[in-house]
Amino acid sequence: MARRNTNRRVGIADVAEKAGVSHATVSRVMNGNAAVDPGIAARVRAAAAELKYQPNPVGRSLALGKTDTIGIVVPDLANPTFQAILRGLSIAAAQDGYRVLIADSSEVTSEEAILAGEARRRCDGVVLCAPRMGDAELEELAPTLHPLVLINRTTIATNTPSLSVDYGQGIQELAQHLVSLGHRRLVFLSGPEHSASNRQRLVGLDQFRKEHPEIELQMLPGGSNFDSGHECTDAIIASGGTGILAFNDLVAMGLLSGLHERGIRVPEDISVTGFDDIPFAKYTTPPLTTAAVPINELGSLAWRRMREQIQQTGDAPAQAQDEFSPRMEIRKSTAAPALKPA
C-alpha cells in the first residue's frame, strides 16, 4: 500500500476526498458560505480538522475579494507622532480582525503615490497620513485608492473622510502665550516645505502678525526632526529672538540640546515651544511647553472611518470631516524674557 507523503501540504483536494464532496464545496465551507447544507458543512469541517488543513490565506483573499489588511503611508516613521497614530490605528483594526501594512516615504514626495498604489493593490483600503504631495496630485490619486482615509489633508473632488488638526489655531495660541509672558521678538522654525501642516502654521502666523503688528516675528528654515532643530541653534542665537516656536516637539528638543551645549539657559535666556506633545515632551530638561494633539485618537478614528467604508453597502453617504483643536500644555520651557541691564 502506497504511503501518503506526510511532508506534502494538505490541500482542498485531500479534504474533499476525505469528506466525499467536491472541491468547490470545501471552498465554500472554508469561506463561511451559509448556503452549504449544515450536515455537509459539518462533515467538511471534521475532515479538515482531522487532516489539520489550513486554508491558504492568499487563495482565500482572492476568493473573497478581501485581504483583512489595510495600508498606511507615513512620511517619516521615525517621528513619534506618526508612530502613535500607527499604534492607535493598529490596535483598533486588530479588534476587528484586520492587520496593518506600513509604508514609509522617508519625506520623499515622489515616492508617496507609488507606495500608496502598491499598498492599495495589496490591501482593502489605504490611510494616507500627512502626505507631502501637492494638492493637484492628491486630487488625481485619491479616487484610485478608495476606500481611503486622509490624515492632516483634505480633498475637494472626492468623497473621502479626513481627520485634521487645526495647526493654525494651535501655533497662534503658542505665540500668544509667549507674548503674554512679555516676549516681543519671536522666531518660527518652519517645517518641511511640502508639509500641509506647516502651511497651516504659516497661515496662522500671518493672522497673528495682523493682530499683533508690534511683535517682531522672524521665519527661519527648520525641519521636522531632532537633528534639524539642533542644526538651527546658531541661527536662533544670531536672530536675537527670545521666544522660539519650533515646528514640532522633535525640533524643539534638538534646539534645547544645542542651546544647552552653548551655555544658553532655557527659559531664563530663551523660551522654547514645541508642537504635538509626544510622550517625551514632558520629560525634557526643562519640560517642554507645547500644543497637544490627540495622536492616538487620530489613529483609532482613522480605523473607524475606514471600517465604515469597507462595510458600506449601497450609495456612498457624505463622508465625515473631523477636525481636532490642539490643547495648550504650559510647562517649564517658557518664562518671561530676561531683563536687559540698563
N, C-alpha and C positions, 0 to 999 in steps of 0.2 A: 504493500500500500504506500503510495507516494505521500511524503510528509509536506505539509504546507510550510513555506518559507516564513519562519517566525520573525525575521528581520524586516519583512516587507510591511509597508504601511497598510493598515486595514482601510479599505475604501468602501464606497457606496455599494459596489458590486457584491462585496462579501456580506454586507448587512442584508441586501436584497435577497441573496441566495439563502441566508440563514432564516429570514422571515418569510420566504416564499412569496415575495412581492416584486414589483418592477422597480427599476432604478428611480423612476420619476416619483413613485410613491414614497420611497425612502427620502428623497429630496424634499418633498412637500412636508413630511412629518418633521424632519430636522429643521425646517424653516418655519415651523409653527403654523402651518396651514390648517385651519379648523375644519375644512371641508372633508378631510380624510375620516373614514369610519373609525370611531373610538376604539373598537376592538382591534382593527388592523394597526392603528397608531400605537396601541399598547404593545402589540407583538413586535413592531419595528423597534420601538424604544428598548424593549427587553433584549432583542438581538444585538442592538448597538451597545448596550451595557455589557453584555456577555463578551462581545468581541473587543470591548474597550475602544470603540470607534470614536474618533474626534473629528468633527467636521473641519474641512479646510476653510480657514477664515477668508481667504481671498475669493475662493469659489462661492462661499456664502454671500459675501458682499456683492459679487457680480449678480447672483441670483436675485437678491433682494433689492439691488439698486441702491444700497446704502452701506456705509463703512463704519458707522458708530464712532466716527472720528471727525473732529473739526480742526482747522488750521488757524494759527495766529502768526501774523508777521509783525515783528517789532523792529525799531530802528537801532536798538542797542541793548542787548540782553544783559550787559554788564551793569546797566543802570538799575538800582534797586527799585525805582518806581515801576519800571516795566516788569521786573521780577515779581513785585507784589500784585500787579494786575494779572499776570500769568497764573500766580498761585490761586487768586480768587476765582479765576476762570476754570482752572483745572479741578479744584475742589468741587465747585458747583456742577460742572459737567460730569464728573465721576459719579455723583449721586444719581444721575440719570443714565449711567452705564456708558458714557462717552469718554473717549480719550482725546488728548490734545497734541497735535503735531506742531512743533515750533520752528519758525524760520527767522533768522536774524539778518537784516540787510546791512548791518555794520555802518549805518549812516551813508550808504552808497545809494543815492536816489535811483540810479538806473537799474538797480537790482530788484527794486520793490515789485514792479509789475511782473517780472519773471517769476519771482518767488511766490507771489500771490496766485498766479496762474497755475503753477505746479502744485501748490497746496490745494487749490480748488479741485484739480483733477484727481487728487488722492483722497479728498475729504468730502463730507456732506455740506460743508459751509466754511466760510473764512471770516476771521476777525482781523481787520486792519487797524493796528494800534499806532496812532500818531504818524501816519505816512508822510514822508517828506516830499512826495511828488507834487507837481503843480496841479492847480485846480482843473485845467482842461484835460490833463491825462487821467486824473481821478474820475472825472465825469465820463470819460470814454471807457475806462476799465471797469467801473462799478457794475454795470449791467451784466458783464460776463462772469461775475463772481458770485452771484446770488445763489443761496442765501448769504447775505453779507451784513456784518455789523461794523460800524466805524467808531473808533475811539479818538476823541480830540480832532475830528474832522467831520464835515457835513457835505452833502451833495445836493444839487438843485434838481437835476434831471431824473434822478432815480428815487424810487420809493424805498429808501434804506434807513433803518433805525440807526441813530447816532447817540453817543454818550460824550458829553463835552464838559469842560471845566471853564468857568468864567475867569480866565487868567488876567484879562484886562482889569477887572474889578479887584482881583487879588493884589496885583502889583501896585495899583493906586492906593490901596489900604496900607500896604507896607511903606510906600513913600510918605503917605500922610502920617504914619506912626513916627517916622524919622523927623518930619517937620515938627510934629508936636513935642518932640524932645528938644528942639532948638536947632536942628541941622538946617543949614542954608545952602550947602554945596553937596549935591547928590551925584552919584555915578551909577549908571546901569551897565553891568557886564552882560552883554547880549548873548543869546544862544545861537544854535546853528542857523545858518542863513535860510534854509528851506523849511524850518520848523514853523508850523502853523501857530503853535502856542507862543513862540517868540514874537510872531507878527501881532498876536493879540496883546501881548505885553506892551509892544511898541505903541499900538493904538491907545491903550490905557494910559501910557505915559504922555502921549500927545495931549490927551484930555487933561491930565494932571497939570501939564505945563500951562494950558489955557486958564486953568483955575488958580494957578499959583505962579504968576509971571515974575514974582520977586525971588523965586527959588532958582538957583543955577542947577541945571541937570545936564550932565555930560553922558554921552554914549560911547562905550569902549567895546571893541570886538572881544568876545569871550569864547564860549563853547558850552559843552554840556557835561564835562567830566572833571574829575579831581585835578588832573594834570593841567587842563586849560585854566582853571582858577589859580593854580599855583604859578603858572607862567605869566599871569597878569599882575602879579604883585608889584613889580617895579612901576608899571604903568599906573596902577592905582595910587601908589605913593606920590608919583610925579604929578598926578591930576590935582592934588590938593583937596580932593573930596573928603568929607568927614562921615558921610553916610553912604554905604555901598549896598546896592540892590543886585545881588547875584541872580543869574538866570534860574538856578536851582540849588538845592542843598549841596550837591557834589561840588559844584563850582565854588560855593561859599566855603566848604571845608578845605578845598585846595588853597583858597585865599587865606583862610585862618592859619594854615600851616606856613605859608610864605611870609605872612606878617610876623608870626612868632619867630621865625628864623632871623628876621631883620630887626628884632627888638621892638616892634610896633605892638603896643598893647591894645587888646580888644576887650571891652568897649572904651577904655579910657582915652585912647588916641583916635581910633576909628571904629565906627559901628558897622556891623555886617549883618545882612539878612539873606535868607535863602528862599526856597520855594519847594513845596511838595510835602515836607515833614516826613522824610524817610525815617526808618527806625533808628538810625544812628544820630539823627539831628539833636536829640535831647541829651546825648552823651558826649558831644564835642566839648572842648575847653576854650571858651565858655560855651554853655548850651546855646543852641542856635535859635534866634528869633526867625520865624518862617511863616508861610501860609500853608495850612494843612489841606491836602487833597485826599478825599476818601478812596484811596487807590485800591484797596481790597474790595470795596463795594463796587467799583467800576468793573472789576473782573467778573464778579458774580452776576451783576446786572447784564453784562455783555452776554453771558450764557443764557439768561432768561430770554433776552431779545432774540438770540439765535434759536432757542428751542421753540419759541412761538412761530418762527418762520418754518422750521423743519416740520412741525406738527400741523401746519396750516393746511386747510382744505378750502376749496372754492376761491373766490376772488380775493386778492390781497387787500387787506384793510390799510388805512393810513398808518404808517409806522411811527413809533414813539421817537421823540427828540428830547432826550433827557439832559438837563444841564445842572451842574453842581456848583455851588458857591464855596470858594475856599474859606477856611476858618483861621483867623489870626492866632498864632501861638507866640506870645511875647515871652522871651527868655532872657538870658544874661548877655547876649552878644550885642545888644543895643543899649545906649545910655545917652545922656545929654553930652554934647561936644565939650571938650576941654576948653576952659577959658584961656585965651592968649594973654601973656603978661603985658602990662601997659608999657 
